[in-house]
Amino acid sequence: MSRTSNLTDRASHAVQVGIYAVIAWLRADDVTDDRGSDSSEKAFMVILAIALGGAVTAGAVAFVTGKIALFQ
């Protein structure tokens, strides 16, 4: 049972990190530099994509683990 709760805690944490990343991205609505994206913006987008992908994966794993636990 503790393994499932640990996985659930990890999934919850990953989802929270993803939500915070999206909120931080959405708050940057006043663009002061309109030269286009530089390498730091590209790096941020890659990190954001990895974080969101990890959050979705963790949520899916937690969901499937929960459903499997119902049948054991």
Contacts in CASP RR format, 6 or more apart in sequence:
PFRMAT RR
TARGET T0000
AUTHOR 0000-0000-0000
METHOD contacts of the structure
MODEL  1
MSRTSNLTDRASHAVQVGIYAVIAWLRADDVTDDRGSDSSEKAFMVILAI
ALGGAVTAGAVAFVTGKIALFQ
4 65 0 8 1.000
4 66 0 8 1.000
4 69 0 8 1.000
7 61 0 8 1.000
7 62 0 8 1.000
7 65 0 8 1.000
8 62 0 8 1.000
8 65 0 8 1.000
10 58 0 8 1.000
10 62 0 8 1.000
11 55 0 8 1.000
11 58 0 8 1.000
11 59 0 8 1.000
11 61 0 8 1.000
11 62 0 8 1.000
12 62 0 8 1.000
14 51 0 8 1.000
14 54 0 8 1.000
14 55 0 8 1.000
14 57 0 8 1.000
14 58 0 8 1.000
14 59 0 8 1.000
15 55 0 8 1.000
15 58 0 8 1.000
15 59 0 8 1.000
17 51 0 8 1.000
17 55 0 8 1.000
18 51 0 8 1.000
18 52 0 8 1.000
18 55 0 8 1.000
19 55 0 8 1.000
21 48 0 8 1.000
21 51 0 8 1.000
21 52 0 8 1.000
22 48 0 8 1.000
22 52 0 8 1.000
25 48 0 8 1.000
37 45 0 8 1.000
END
